[in-house]
Amino acid sequence: MLQQILELFSPDVRSAFGQVDQRLDECTRLDRGCPERLREAIRYSLLAPGKRLRPLLVLAACDACGGKPEAALPAACAVEMIHTYSLVHDDLPAMDDDELRRGRPTCHIQFDEATAILAGDALIPLAFQVLAEGMATGEQARLAVVALAQAAGATELVGGQVDDLGNQFGQPSLQVLESIHLRKTAAMMAVSLKLGGLVAGAEAETLTRLENYGKKLGLAFQIADDLLDLRGEQAKIGKKTGKDEARGKLTYPGVLGVDRSVALAGQLVEQARCELAGLGIRAVGLQKLATFFIERTY
């Protein structure tokens, strides 16, 4: 699947994307002040095999706005660090209580709960350090740090997770579900695209369109994720399936049913694609990517 996705983008995007794992490796070697067990837990989680979709969005958005994708690598790495920290914490027994992530034991299973919490904690400041140091100008760094902090903070990613936990056994509501995932899932995709645009020096209107695309894409991605939990194969997905339904968790199929969920995902993808109309041929890869998101089987 990943190779198919990469073929949608320019050679520059593919080249930069091929450097993401190397950059993440370099960023997490850390110095001798970092305890070895903590370093191992950070690298175990961050360098685990994954699709790296959020970094790809950063690089693709930069390219679509006329920038050099390689210049967006620090932003791509920062987004992946925030995403990974959120997964490490979400997997904990106090939250989603998952034992598998990306086909391997979750961080708290491989190490222990305290180490998993601290590994996630450490990834947050590291993400902002990498982002701030990697931007071309001080003003770009300021705008990028503010954007990522907002997307990862109490009103978006963290707030969405709190509401997700608080509504696990609530009355089915499409409005509540959308509110949760506009913050928990869509916000991080939207900021990934915005960061890519910032690196390229895109104008405010273009940044807004990229964010709108990311929000629609994020909701469609969440619907696909909910459907995979319901009918996907654990061996392909890399984590246990069927948990959402078993726990009575609020999901799109649970609220709308499978057919209506599939239809809504399709509508969101079309809306997302429309947001990119003004970017022309350079945005074709992002437009096609939206379709891949809802057609994925793992």
Protein Blocks (a to p, Z undefined) as FASTA:
>chain_A
ZZmmmmmpcfklmmmmmmmmmmmmmmmnopfklcfklmmmmmmmmmpcceklmmmmmmmm
mmmnopafklmmmmmmmmmmmmmmmmmmmmpmklnopabeghiacfklmmmmklmmmmmm
mmmmmmmmmmmmmpmbfklmmmmmmmmmmmmmmklmmmmmmmmmmmmmmccdfklmmmmm
mmmmmmmmmmmmmmmmmmnopafklmmmmmmmmmmmmmmmmmmmmmmmmmpcfklnopae
hklmmnopacfklmnommlmmmmmmmmmmmmmmmmmmnommlmmmmmmmmmmmmpcZZ
